[in-house]
Amino acid sequence: MANDWTWKAGDGNTYQYIMQPDVYFYRLSFRGPATTYYIDDMSLVKSMIGGVDYNNDVIRVDFGYQTNIAELAQANGIGQLVLPEGMVSVRGYDPYYGEEFDLDPLFVEYHNDGYMYLWLEEDCGNFENLRVSFTNSDDPAYQLKYNGSLYPKANDAEWVAAGKIVPDFENELAVANPLVFALPMDMVPPSVVDVRPDDSSFGLDASKPEHRQVKVTFDKSCYTGNNGVTASLTGPGITGFILEMGPYDSDENSIVFTFPSAVPTTLNGDYTLILDQIKSYANGNPAEPVKISLSYGEVSSDPPIYYMRGDFDSQKDNTIPFGFIAIDATGTHQNGESSNGSGLRHYPEGSDFYRCFYLGPRQGATYGQATYGEISDYTLFLEAGRVRVRFMYTGWETRRQEFTFSFYDIDDEANPLISEKLTPTAAHWREGGAGTAVVVTDADLFSMDIEIPSDGLYVMKWRIDASGWTGIAFGNVEVSNCYSRHREWLMMYENAYNTALAVKNDVMALQEKYSGADFDAFTSEVIDLYEGFTSTSPKEWTAAINDGVSRMRARMAVVDKFYTEYQAAIDKEAVYTDSVGYNELVAYTALVAKIAEYDGLDVTVKTGDELTAITAEVTAATKAMTDRCTAIDNFNRALAGALNVLENQTEYDMLPEYAQLQEVYNEWKDLDIIASMDE
């Protein structure tokens, strides 16, 4: 059994659920010495599945072994798949009427947590002997199969060959479990999947009809009747204008909202579009309001005013950045001190941030913490008003660790102005780590405007409440005035484009190596296309520029790899060119031939896959020569060792091992090791 029950002390006949390790076939737990326990109605039931649990109106089916439920549920991108009628039935005994009934489920779904869920119209606790039956589908979109390393009927070769299709089952008994909870897809509110103009669009012109409309697309049908979805606009000069809702497009699950005529055509500044009451049906629970940032008017030329910028790049790895204090299992370190725990590390050039602050609890600690603003020479004095706090972060190595970022008055840590729990969407290896470091282009951006209540000193804190080697990496820390959001996006565009130009300059410096179709595409699709780009939609350039840079860097890496491996082959050939015997080896001849084959290769006309394959051939030829020479050296070393024993330890010639060694030596001493096979 995977769980256990106990009475909750002092609370009558209510249950407390105690999770147990899933290692017991059957377990009973009792507490209370000198107490007599009477146990009744116990049974063990053989089953092909893991069990059926219920709580209130929801029933959860655990198929016991790993199946493809999660993949089927995720195929639509939502994580829930509604099943056709007839696959599941429920039957239970109603003590009020004194008879059994078929209980038709309202909804039956696969979920991406690996379970099947069904919902009844009534509370499951109203029934006794509640049983569930399942008939698998022939339709691949719904058919369940075991896809893990363990599965039942392992000795049934025919069933295994047919695809390990989950068998039907009947009358599986359901048991109460207060931890079971799920919402059917019809009750889960829709999610916003696209907005046009995009969130964070800048340079919009409210005099243009296309910029007085916002098209919102949902992942499923959205209720638009009374008390349904609304869109309102707030910003400089206007407060809470309700937009006019157009007809619902059921094919796209989209709505076009239009500014009312009262919204002036002279909007200028940062505005927030708020989507509220997003729900699936009239009485459904709405999703959290969605806020869309839209900037209208000319982009301000005023540069940001920075109150703090973390200058990590000018400092060294394995130190604490100036102004910061770090606490972890290695102790407390601060302000430029060396640290073998948390501290500065770096990612490859071109990453969202090059040098980062690695923060982790380390082994033996229950938390890791970094703060800025507590060191006398690096205080963070702010005047009353609004400031913007920004930094970028990613997971450390392979771990996407949740952490808390807080911002507070230096004398009032208990009441922070903000306290945000954040989880990286990705994780990356640093340069010099055990894994492969890649250019980080998917770091998360934290950006929040904070109201400073009064002049004073303030502190920023990053904290991980966990233990061991987990961690995060963050960088590009800034505290500034609340400059225009469209100015922020313009700066990001300029940074992305400047990165692209730097890559182009690297290519131009060695054009013979890197020129070709990939470079031509990079030039036309990134450099030329986005020079002086003025689109209002960040999505139209962020992915395009960053992807173009990544593709060009990947091409450069493939070219560099070929030249590195080709030079290694030449160097290996040179070692044995005048070595009698070695230069007669088959592996040596093959190496020379491979070098000659690709001498003067025009890499510019080769695709990445072609050049990678050629590089693999060259690498293999070099390795074959290396391995053959190593085998020869090992043989000669072993033969010389045997001769040394035979000539210098004759006092042991009466031992059988001495005779065996002499026999082996005599057998192999005249071997033509150069002409012989590797075996």
C-alpha positions as CSV (number, residue, x, y, z in Angstrom):
1,M,0.0,0.0,0.0
2,A,1.2,3.5,-0.8
3,N,-0.6,5.3,2.1
4,D,-1.8,5.0,5.6
5,W,-4.6,6.4,7.8
6,T,-4.7,7.5,11.4
7,W,-7.3,9.1,13.6
8,K,-6.6,12.8,14.1
9,A,-6.2,13.4,17.8
10,G,-8.8,15.5,19.5
11,D,-10.9,16.0,16.4
12,G,-13.5,13.2,16.5
13,N,-13.9,10.9,13.7
14,T,-11.9,12.8,11.1
15,Y,-9.0,11.3,9.2
16,Q,-5.5,12.5,8.8
17,Y,-3.7,11.3,5.7
18,I,-0.2,10.1,6.3
19,M,1.8,9.5,3.2
20,Q,4.0,6.3,3.3
21,P,6.8,5.2,1.0
22,D,5.5,3.1,-1.9
23,V,7.4,0.0,-0.8
24,Y,4.9,-2.0,1.2
25,F,2.7,-4.8,0.0
26,Y,0.3,-4.2,2.9
27,R,0.8,-2.2,6.0
28,L,-1.2,-1.4,9.1
29,S,-0.1,1.3,11.5
30,F,-1.4,1.8,15.1
31,R,-0.5,4.2,17.8
32,G,-1.4,4.3,21.5
33,P,0.1,1.8,23.9
34,A,-2.2,-0.4,26.1
35,T,-5.0,0.1,23.5
36,T,-7.2,-2.6,22.1
37,Y,-7.9,-2.3,18.3
38,Y,-10.8,-4.1,16.6
39,I,-10.3,-4.5,12.9
40,D,-13.1,-5.5,10.6
41,D,-13.9,-5.7,6.9
42,M,-10.3,-6.1,5.7
43,S,-9.6,-7.5,2.3
44,L,-6.9,-7.9,-0.3
45,V,-8.0,-7.7,-3.9
46,K,-5.9,-8.8,-6.9
47,S,-5.8,-6.1,-9.5
48,M,-4.1,-5.2,-12.8
49,I,-4.0,-1.5,-11.9
50,G,-2.7,0.7,-9.1
51,G,-6.0,1.6,-7.6
52,V,-9.0,3.9,-7.7
53,D,-9.4,6.8,-5.3
54,Y,-12.1,9.4,-4.8
55,N,-12.7,12.7,-3.0
56,N,-16.0,14.5,-3.2
57,D,-17.2,14.3,-6.8
58,V,-13.9,13.3,-8.4
59,I,-12.5,9.8,-9.0
60,R,-8.9,9.2,-9.9
61,V,-7.7,6.0,-11.6
62,D,-4.1,4.9,-11.2
63,F,-3.1,2.3,-13.8
64,G,-0.2,1.2,-11.7
65,Y,2.5,1.1,-14.4
66,Q,3.7,3.9,-16.6
67,T,1.4,4.5,-19.6
68,N,1.1,7.0,-22.4
69,I,-1.6,8.9,-20.6
70,A,0.6,12.0,-20.2
71,E,1.5,12.0,-23.9
72,L,-2.1,11.7,-25.0
73,A,-3.2,14.4,-22.6
74,Q,-0.5,16.8,-23.8
75,A,-1.0,16.3,-27.5
76,N,-3.5,19.2,-27.6
77,G,-1.1,21.4,-25.7
78,I,-3.6,21.7,-22.8
79,G,-2.7,18.7,-20.7
80,Q,-6.2,17.4,-20.5
81,L,-8.0,15.1,-23.0
82,V,-11.7,14.5,-22.9
83,L,-12.6,10.9,-23.5
84,P,-15.5,9.7,-25.7
85,E,-18.5,8.1,-24.1
86,G,-18.5,4.4,-23.4
87,M,-14.9,4.0,-22.2
88,V,-15.7,4.3,-18.5
89,S,-18.6,3.3,-16.3
90,V,-19.3,3.6,-12.6
91,R,-21.7,1.7,-10.4
92,G,-22.4,2.1,-6.7
93,Y,-24.9,1.1,-3.9
94,D,-27.1,3.9,-2.6
95,P,-28.0,3.1,1.0
96,Y,-30.8,5.7,1.0
97,Y,-32.7,3.7,-1.7
98,G,-31.3,0.4,-0.8
99,E,-30.2,-0.6,-4.3
100,E,-27.3,-0.2,-6.8
101,F,-27.3,2.3,-9.6
102,D,-25.3,3.0,-12.8
103,L,-23.7,6.4,-12.2
104,D,-23.0,8.1,-15.5
105,P,-19.8,10.3,-15.2
106,L,-20.3,14.0,-16.2
107,F,-16.7,14.2,-17.5
108,V,-13.9,11.6,-18.1
109,E,-10.4,12.8,-18.9
110,Y,-6.8,11.8,-19.2
111,H,-4.5,14.3,-17.5
112,N,-0.8,15.0,-18.1
113,D,0.0,13.9,-14.5
114,G,-0.5,10.3,-15.7
115,Y,-3.9,9.6,-14.2
116,M,-7.4,9.2,-15.5
117,Y,-10.1,11.4,-13.8
118,L,-13.9,11.2,-13.8
119,W,-16.5,13.4,-12.2
120,L,-19.9,12.4,-10.9
121,E,-22.9,14.6,-10.4
122,E,-23.1,13.6,-6.7
123,D,-20.6,13.3,-3.9
124,C,-18.9,9.8,-4.2
125,G,-19.2,9.5,-0.4
126,N,-23.0,9.1,-0.8
127,F,-22.4,5.6,-2.3
128,E,-21.1,2.3,-1.0
129,N,-19.2,-0.3,-2.9
130,L,-18.3,2.3,-5.6
131,R,-16.8,0.5,-8.6
132,V,-15.2,1.7,-11.8
133,S,-14.9,-0.2,-15.1
134,F,-12.8,0.7,-18.1
135,T,-12.9,-0.3,-21.8
136,N,-9.8,0.7,-23.8
137,S,-10.3,2.5,-27.1
138,D,-9.2,1.3,-30.6
139,D,-8.7,5.0,-31.6
140,P,-4.9,5.8,-31.3
141,A,-5.9,9.3,-29.9
142,Y,-7.3,7.6,-26.8
143,Q,-5.8,4.1,-26.7
144,L,-3.8,3.5,-23.6
145,K,-0.5,1.5,-23.8
146,Y,2.2,0.7,-21.2
147,N,5.4,2.5,-22.2
148,G,7.7,2.0,-19.2
149,S,10.3,-0.6,-18.4
150,L,7.8,-2.5,-16.2
151,Y,4.4,-3.7,-17.2
152,P,2.1,-6.7,-16.4
153,K,1.7,-9.8,-18.6
154,A,5.5,-9.6,-19.4
155,N,5.5,-13.3,-20.3
156,D,2.7,-12.9,-22.9
157,A,4.9,-12.4,-26.0
158,E,2.0,-11.9,-28.3
159,W,0.5,-9.2,-26.2
160,V,3.8,-7.4,-25.8
161,A,4.4,-7.6,-29.6
162,A,0.9,-6.1,-30.2
163,G,2.0,-2.9,-28.4
164,K,1.3,-3.6,-24.7
165,I,-2.2,-2.3,-24.9
166,V,-3.7,-1.7,-21.4
167,P,-6.3,-4.4,-20.8
168,D,-9.9,-3.5,-20.0
169,F,-10.9,-3.9,-16.3
170,E,-14.2,-4.3,-14.5
171,N,-15.5,-3.3,-11.0
172,E,-12.4,-1.9,-9.5
173,L,-13.3,-0.8,-6.0
174,A,-12.8,3.0,-5.2
175,V,-11.5,4.1,-1.8
176,A,-11.6,7.5,-0.2
177,N,-8.6,9.7,-0.5
178,P,-8.7,13.4,0.7
179,L,-5.7,14.3,-1.5
180,V,-7.4,13.6,-4.8
181,F,-8.3,16.8,-6.6
182,A,-8.6,17.9,-10.2
183,L,-10.9,20.1,-12.4
184,P,-12.4,18.9,-15.6
185,M,-11.4,20.8,-18.7
186,D,-14.8,22.4,-19.0
187,M,-14.3,24.0,-15.6
188,V,-10.7,25.1,-16.1
189,P,-10.7,28.8,-17.3
190,P,-9.2,29.5,-20.7
191,S,-5.6,30.7,-21.0
192,V,-4.5,33.6,-23.3
193,V,-2.2,32.2,-25.9
194,D,-1.7,35.3,-28.2
195,V,-2.3,39.0,-28.1
196,R,-2.0,41.4,-31.1
197,P,-0.4,43.9,-30.7
198,D,1.9,41.8,-28.6
199,D,2.5,42.3,-24.9
200,S,5.2,45.0,-24.5
201,S,4.6,46.5,-28.0
202,F,5.9,50.0,-28.3
203,G,5.6,53.0,-30.6
204,L,1.9,52.4,-31.2
205,D,-0.1,55.2,-32.7
206,A,-3.7,55.6,-31.3
207,S,-4.8,57.5,-34.4
208,K,-4.4,54.4,-36.5
209,P,-7.4,52.0,-36.5
210,E,-5.2,48.9,-36.3
211,H,-3.7,50.3,-33.1
212,R,-7.1,50.9,-31.5
213,Q,-7.9,47.2,-31.6
214,V,-6.5,44.3,-29.6
215,K,-7.1,40.7,-30.8
216,V,-6.9,38.1,-28.0
217,T,-6.7,34.4,-28.7
218,F,-7.5,31.7,-26.1
219,D,-6.6,28.1,-25.9
220,K,-10.2,27.1,-25.6
221,S,-13.7,28.5,-25.7
222,C,-14.2,31.6,-23.6
223,Y,-17.5,32.8,-22.1
224,T,-18.6,36.1,-23.5
225,G,-22.1,36.5,-22.1
226,N,-23.2,38.5,-19.1
227,N,-20.4,38.8,-16.5
228,G,-18.1,37.3,-19.1
229,V,-14.7,38.3,-20.4
230,T,-13.9,42.1,-20.4
231,A,-11.0,44.2,-21.5
232,S,-10.2,47.6,-20.0
233,L,-7.4,50.2,-20.7
234,T,-5.7,52.2,-18.0
235,G,-2.8,54.7,-18.3
236,P,-1.9,58.3,-18.6
237,G,-5.0,60.4,-19.1
238,I,-7.5,57.5,-18.9
239,T,-8.7,55.2,-16.2
240,G,-10.5,51.9,-16.8
241,F,-12.0,52.5,-20.2
242,I,-14.0,49.3,-21.1
243,L,-13.2,48.2,-24.6
244,E,-16.0,47.2,-27.0
245,M,-16.1,43.4,-27.6
246,G,-16.5,42.1,-31.2
247,P,-18.1,38.8,-32.1
248,Y,-16.4,35.6,-30.9
249,D,-14.5,33.7,-33.5
250,S,-15.2,30.0,-32.5
251,D,-12.7,28.7,-35.1
252,E,-9.8,30.6,-33.6
253,N,-11.2,31.1,-30.1
254,S,-10.4,34.8,-30.5
255,I,-12.1,38.1,-29.8
256,V,-11.2,41.5,-31.2
257,F,-11.6,44.3,-28.6
258,T,-11.9,47.9,-29.9
259,F,-11.2,51.2,-28.1
260,P,-14.3,53.3,-27.6
261,S,-14.4,56.7,-29.3
262,A,-13.8,58.3,-25.9
263,V,-10.2,57.0,-25.9
264,P,-8.2,59.9,-27.4
265,T,-6.1,59.5,-30.5
266,T,-3.2,61.2,-28.8
267,L,-2.3,58.5,-26.3
268,N,1.3,58.9,-25.1
269,G,3.1,56.7,-22.6
270,D,2.7,53.2,-21.0
271,Y,-0.8,51.7,-20.8
272,T,-2.1,48.5,-19.4
273,L,-4.8,46.4,-21.0
274,I,-6.5,44.2,-18.4
275,L,-8.4,41.1,-19.4
276,D,-10.7,40.0,-16.6
277,Q,-13.5,37.4,-16.0
278,I,-11.8,34.9,-18.3
279,K,-13.9,31.7,-17.8
280,S,-15.3,28.8,-19.6
281,Y,-19.0,29.3,-18.7
282,A,-21.2,31.7,-16.9
283,N,-20.8,30.3,-13.4
284,G,-17.2,29.1,-13.8
285,N,-14.3,30.3,-11.8
286,P,-12.4,33.0,-13.7
287,A,-8.7,33.0,-14.3
288,E,-6.4,35.5,-12.8
289,P,-6.6,38.9,-14.7
290,V,-4.1,39.1,-17.5
291,K,-2.2,42.4,-17.9
292,I,-0.9,43.4,-21.3
293,S,1.6,46.3,-21.5
294,L,1.2,48.6,-24.5
295,S,3.2,51.8,-25.2
296,Y,1.9,54.6,-27.3
297,G,3.7,57.6,-28.8
298,E,7.3,58.4,-29.6
299,V,10.0,56.5,-27.9
300,S,11.6,58.7,-25.3
301,S,15.3,59.6,-26.0
302,D,15.9,60.2,-22.3
303,P,18.4,57.6,-21.0
304,P,17.5,55.6,-17.9
305,I,18.8,56.8,-14.5
306,Y,20.5,53.9,-12.7
307,Y,20.6,53.8,-8.9
308,M,22.4,50.4,-9.0
309,R,23.9,48.2,-11.7
310,G,25.6,45.0,-10.8
311,D,29.0,45.1,-12.6
312,F,29.7,41.4,-12.6
313,D,31.7,41.2,-15.9
314,S,34.7,43.2,-14.6
315,Q,35.2,40.9,-11.6
316,K,36.6,37.4,-11.3
317,D,35.0,34.0,-11.0
318,N,34.8,32.4,-7.5
319,T,34.5,35.8,-5.8
320,I,31.5,37.6,-4.3
321,P,30.5,40.7,-6.3
322,F,31.1,44.1,-4.8
323,G,28.2,45.2,-2.6
324,F,26.8,41.7,-2.2
325,I,26.8,39.3,0.8
326,A,26.4,35.6,0.3
327,I,25.5,33.0,2.9
328,D,25.6,29.2,2.3
329,A,27.2,26.1,3.8
330,T,30.7,27.5,3.3
331,G,29.9,30.4,5.5
332,T,29.4,34.1,5.0
333,H,31.4,35.9,2.2
334,Q,31.1,39.4,0.9
335,N,32.3,42.3,-1.2
336,G,34.9,40.8,-3.5
337,E,36.1,38.0,-1.2
338,S,37.0,34.7,-2.6
339,S,34.5,31.9,-2.1
340,N,34.5,28.2,-2.9
341,G,30.7,28.2,-2.6
342,S,28.3,30.7,-4.0
343,G,29.8,33.5,-6.1
344,L,30.6,34.6,-9.6
345,R,30.8,32.1,-12.5
346,H,30.4,32.6,-16.3
347,Y,28.6,31.4,-19.3
348,P,29.9,31.5,-23.0
349,E,30.2,34.8,-24.7
350,G,27.0,36.0,-26.2
351,S,24.8,34.7,-23.4
352,D,22.0,36.8,-21.9
353,F,24.5,37.5,-19.2
354,Y,28.1,36.5,-19.4
355,R,29.2,36.5,-15.7
356,C,26.6,35.5,-13.3
357,F,26.1,35.2,-9.6
358,Y,25.7,31.5,-8.7
359,L,23.7,31.1,-5.5
360,G,23.2,27.7,-3.9
361,P,22.8,26.3,-0.3
362,R,25.6,23.7,-0.9
363,Q,25.9,20.5,1.1
364,G,24.9,20.8,4.7
365,A,22.9,24.0,4.6
366,T,19.1,24.4,4.5
367,Y,19.2,27.7,2.5
368,G,21.3,29.9,0.4
369,Q,21.0,33.7,0.4
370,A,22.5,36.8,-1.3
371,T,21.8,40.4,-0.5
372,Y,22.7,43.8,-1.8
373,G,22.5,47.1,0.1
374,E,23.9,46.1,3.5
375,I,27.5,47.1,3.0
376,S,28.4,50.7,3.9
377,D,30.1,51.6,0.6
378,Y,27.4,49.9,-1.4
379,T,24.1,51.1,0.1
380,L,21.0,51.5,-2.0
381,F,19.6,54.9,-1.1
382,L,16.3,55.7,-2.9
383,E,14.0,58.6,-2.7
384,A,10.2,58.3,-2.4
385,G,8.6,57.5,-5.7
386,R,8.7,54.6,-8.2
387,V,11.8,52.6,-9.2
388,R,12.2,49.7,-11.6
389,V,14.1,46.5,-10.5
390,R,15.4,44.2,-13.1
391,F,17.5,41.1,-13.3
392,M,17.8,38.0,-15.4
393,Y,18.0,34.4,-14.0
394,T,18.3,30.8,-15.0
395,G,18.6,27.4,-13.3
396,W,21.9,26.1,-12.2
397,E,23.3,23.2,-14.2
398,T,20.2,20.8,-14.5
399,R,18.1,22.2,-11.7
400,R,15.2,24.6,-12.0
401,Q,15.1,25.7,-8.4
402,E,12.4,28.0,-7.0
403,F,13.7,31.0,-5.1
404,T,12.3,34.1,-3.5
405,F,13.3,37.7,-4.4
406,S,12.3,40.4,-1.9
407,F,12.9,44.1,-1.7
408,Y,12.6,45.9,1.7
409,D,13.5,48.8,3.9
410,I,16.9,48.0,5.6
411,D,15.2,48.5,9.0
412,D,12.0,46.5,8.2
413,E,12.9,43.2,6.6
414,A,9.8,41.6,8.0
415,N,7.6,43.7,5.8
416,P,9.1,43.7,2.3
417,L,7.7,46.0,-0.4
418,I,7.7,42.9,-2.6
419,S,8.3,39.2,-2.1
420,E,8.1,37.2,-5.3
421,K,8.6,33.4,-5.7
422,L,10.3,32.7,-9.0
423,T,11.2,29.5,-10.9
424,P,13.5,29.4,-13.9
425,T,12.1,28.0,-17.1
426,A,15.4,26.5,-18.1
427,A,18.8,25.4,-16.6
428,H,22.3,25.6,-18.0
429,W,25.8,24.4,-17.4
430,R,28.4,27.2,-16.9
431,E,31.8,27.2,-18.6
432,G,34.2,25.0,-16.7
433,G,31.5,22.8,-15.3
434,A,31.0,19.1,-15.6
435,G,28.4,19.5,-18.4
436,T,28.4,21.1,-21.8
437,A,28.1,24.9,-21.7
438,V,26.0,26.6,-24.4
439,V,25.2,30.2,-25.1
440,V,22.3,31.1,-22.8
441,T,19.5,32.8,-24.8
442,D,16.4,31.8,-22.7
443,A,17.2,33.3,-19.3
444,D,14.1,34.7,-17.6
445,L,13.7,38.4,-17.1
446,F,12.3,39.8,-13.8
447,S,11.2,43.4,-14.2
448,M,8.9,45.1,-11.7
449,D,8.1,48.7,-10.8
450,I,8.1,49.3,-7.1
451,E,6.6,52.2,-5.1
452,I,9.2,53.5,-2.6
453,P,7.2,54.9,0.4
454,S,9.9,57.2,1.8
455,D,13.5,58.3,1.4
456,G,15.9,55.7,2.9
457,L,18.1,52.7,2.5
458,Y,16.8,49.5,0.8
459,V,17.9,46.0,0.4
460,M,17.5,43.3,-2.3
461,K,17.5,39.7,-1.3
462,W,17.6,36.4,-3.3
463,R,16.9,33.3,-1.1
464,I,16.7,29.6,-1.8
465,D,15.0,27.5,0.8
466,A,16.4,24.1,0.0
467,S,19.5,22.0,0.7
468,G,22.3,20.5,-1.2
469,W,23.7,21.3,-4.6
470,T,20.7,23.0,-6.2
471,G,21.0,26.6,-7.2
472,I,20.2,29.5,-9.5
473,A,22.3,31.9,-11.6
474,F,21.4,35.6,-11.9
475,G,22.9,38.7,-13.5
476,N,22.2,42.0,-15.2
477,V,20.9,43.4,-11.8
478,E,19.6,47.0,-12.1
479,V,17.6,49.5,-10.1
480,S,16.6,52.5,-12.1
481,N,13.9,55.1,-12.6
482,C,10.7,53.9,-14.3
483,Y,11.8,54.8,-17.8
484,S,9.3,54.1,-20.6
485,R,8.6,50.4,-21.3
486,H,9.0,51.1,-25.0
487,R,12.4,52.6,-24.2
488,E,13.2,49.3,-22.5
489,W,12.2,47.2,-25.5
490,L,14.1,49.5,-27.8
491,M,17.2,49.0,-25.7
492,M,16.7,45.2,-25.8
493,Y,16.4,45.4,-29.6
494,E,19.6,47.5,-29.8
495,N,21.4,45.0,-27.6
496,A,20.2,42.0,-29.7
497,Y,21.1,43.8,-33.0
498,N,24.5,44.8,-31.7
499,T,25.2,41.2,-30.7
500,A,24.3,40.2,-34.3
501,L,26.7,42.8,-35.7
502,A,29.5,41.5,-33.4
503,V,28.9,38.0,-34.9
504,K,29.0,39.5,-38.4
505,N,32.3,41.2,-37.6
506,D,33.8,38.0,-36.3
507,V,32.8,36.3,-39.6
508,M,34.2,39.1,-41.7
509,A,37.5,38.9,-40.0
510,L,37.8,35.3,-41.2
511,Q,35.4,35.4,-44.2
512,E,37.0,32.5,-46.1
513,K,36.2,30.2,-43.3
514,Y,32.7,31.2,-42.5
515,S,31.3,32.6,-45.7
516,G,28.7,30.7,-47.7
517,A,25.0,30.1,-47.7
518,D,24.6,30.3,-43.9
519,F,26.4,33.6,-43.7
520,D,24.5,35.0,-46.7
521,A,21.2,34.0,-45.0
522,F,22.4,35.5,-41.7
523,T,23.3,38.8,-43.5
524,S,20.0,39.1,-45.4
525,E,17.6,37.6,-42.8
526,V,19.1,39.4,-39.7
527,I,21.7,42.1,-40.4
528,D,20.0,43.7,-43.4
529,L,16.4,43.0,-42.5
530,Y,16.6,44.4,-39.0
531,E,18.8,47.4,-39.6
532,G,16.9,50.4,-38.3
533,F,13.9,48.1,-37.6
534,T,10.9,50.0,-36.3
535,S,8.2,47.4,-35.8
536,T,6.0,47.8,-32.7
537,S,6.0,44.1,-32.0
538,P,8.9,42.6,-30.0
539,K,7.9,39.1,-31.1
540,E,8.8,40.1,-34.7
541,W,12.4,40.6,-33.9
542,T,13.4,39.0,-30.6
543,A,13.2,35.4,-31.9
544,A,14.4,36.2,-35.4
545,I,17.5,38.0,-34.3
546,N,18.4,35.7,-31.5
547,D,17.7,32.6,-33.6
548,G,19.8,34.0,-36.5
549,V,22.7,34.6,-34.2
550,S,22.4,31.1,-32.7
551,R,22.4,29.5,-36.1
552,M,25.4,31.5,-37.3
553,R,27.3,30.7,-34.1
554,A,26.5,27.0,-34.6
555,R,27.8,27.2,-38.2
556,M,31.0,28.8,-37.0
557,A,31.4,26.1,-34.3
558,V,31.0,23.4,-37.0
559,V,33.7,25.0,-39.2
560,D,36.0,25.5,-36.3
561,K,35.6,21.9,-35.3
562,F,36.6,20.7,-38.8
563,Y,39.8,22.8,-38.9
564,T,40.7,21.7,-35.3
565,E,40.3,18.0,-36.1
566,Y,42.0,18.3,-39.5
567,Q,45.0,20.0,-37.9
568,A,45.1,17.2,-35.3
569,A,45.2,14.7,-38.1
570,I,48.1,16.5,-39.7
571,D,49.9,16.7,-36.4
572,K,49.4,13.0,-35.9
573,E,50.8,12.2,-39.4
574,A,53.9,14.3,-38.7
575,V,54.7,12.3,-35.6
576,Y,55.1,9.1,-37.6
577,T,56.2,10.3,-41.0
578,D,59.8,9.2,-40.5
579,S,59.1,6.4,-38.0
580,V,60.1,3.2,-39.7
581,G,57.4,0.6,-39.3
582,Y,54.8,3.0,-38.0
583,N,54.6,4.7,-41.3
584,E,53.8,1.4,-42.9
585,L,50.7,0.8,-40.8
586,V,47.3,0.4,-42.4
587,A,46.0,3.0,-40.0
588,Y,48.8,5.4,-41.0
589,T,48.1,4.9,-44.7
590,A,44.4,5.5,-44.1
591,L,45.2,8.7,-42.1
592,V,47.4,10.0,-44.9
593,A,44.7,9.3,-47.5
594,K,42.0,11.0,-45.4
595,I,44.2,14.1,-45.0
596,A,44.8,14.2,-48.8
597,E,41.1,13.7,-49.5
598,Y,40.1,16.9,-47.6
599,D,43.2,18.9,-48.4
600,G,42.0,22.3,-49.5
601,L,38.4,21.5,-48.8
602,D,36.0,24.4,-49.5
603,V,34.0,24.4,-46.3
604,T,31.9,27.3,-47.6
605,V,29.9,25.0,-50.0
606,K,29.3,22.3,-47.4
607,T,26.2,22.2,-45.3
608,G,26.5,21.8,-41.5
609,D,25.5,18.1,-41.7
610,E,28.0,17.4,-44.5
611,L,30.8,19.2,-42.7
612,T,30.0,17.4,-39.4
613,A,30.2,14.0,-41.2
614,I,33.5,14.9,-42.9
615,T,34.9,16.0,-39.5
616,A,33.8,12.7,-38.0
617,E,35.7,10.8,-40.7
618,V,38.9,12.8,-40.0
619,T,38.5,12.3,-36.3
620,A,38.0,8.6,-36.7
621,A,41.1,8.3,-38.9
622,T,43.2,10.1,-36.3
623,K,41.8,8.0,-33.5
624,A,42.4,4.8,-35.4
625,M,46.1,5.7,-35.8
626,T,46.3,6.7,-32.1
627,D,44.7,3.5,-31.0
628,R,47.0,1.3,-33.2
629,C,50.1,3.0,-31.9
630,T,48.9,2.7,-28.4
631,A,48.4,-1.0,-28.9
632,I,51.9,-1.4,-30.3
633,D,53.4,0.5,-27.4
634,N,51.5,-1.5,-24.9
635,F,52.6,-4.8,-26.6
636,N,56.3,-3.7,-26.7
637,R,56.1,-2.6,-23.1
638,A,54.6,-5.9,-22.0
639,L,57.2,-7.9,-24.0
640,A,60.1,-5.9,-22.5
641,G,58.7,-6.5,-19.0
642,A,58.5,-10.2,-19.6
643,L,62.1,-10.3,-20.9
644,N,63.3,-8.3,-17.9
645,V,61.8,-10.8,-15.5
646,L,63.2,-13.8,-17.4
647,E,66.7,-12.4,-17.6
648,N,67.0,-10.8,-14.1
649,Q,65.0,-13.2,-11.9
650,T,66.4,-16.6,-12.9
651,E,66.4,-17.6,-9.2
652,Y,62.7,-18.3,-9.7
653,D,63.0,-20.5,-12.8
654,M,61.8,-23.5,-10.8
655,L,58.4,-22.0,-10.4
656,P,55.6,-23.1,-12.9
657,E,54.7,-19.4,-13.5
658,Y,58.3,-18.8,-14.7
659,A,57.9,-21.6,-17.2
660,Q,54.5,-20.2,-18.3
661,L,56.0,-16.7,-18.8
662,Q,58.9,-18.2,-20.8
663,E,56.4,-20.1,-23.0
664,V,54.3,-17.0,-23.6
665,Y,57.4,-14.9,-24.3
666,N,58.8,-17.4,-26.8
667,E,55.4,-17.5,-28.6
668,W,55.2,-13.8,-29.1
669,K,58.8,-12.5,-29.2
670,D,59.2,-12.7,-32.9
671,L,55.8,-11.3,-33.7
672,D,55.8,-8.7,-36.5
673,I,53.7,-6.2,-34.6
674,I,53.6,-3.7,-37.4
675,A,52.1,-6.2,-39.9
676,S,49.9,-8.0,-37.4
677,M,46.2,-7.2,-36.8
678,D,45.1,-5.2,-33.8
679,E,43.6,-8.3,-32.2
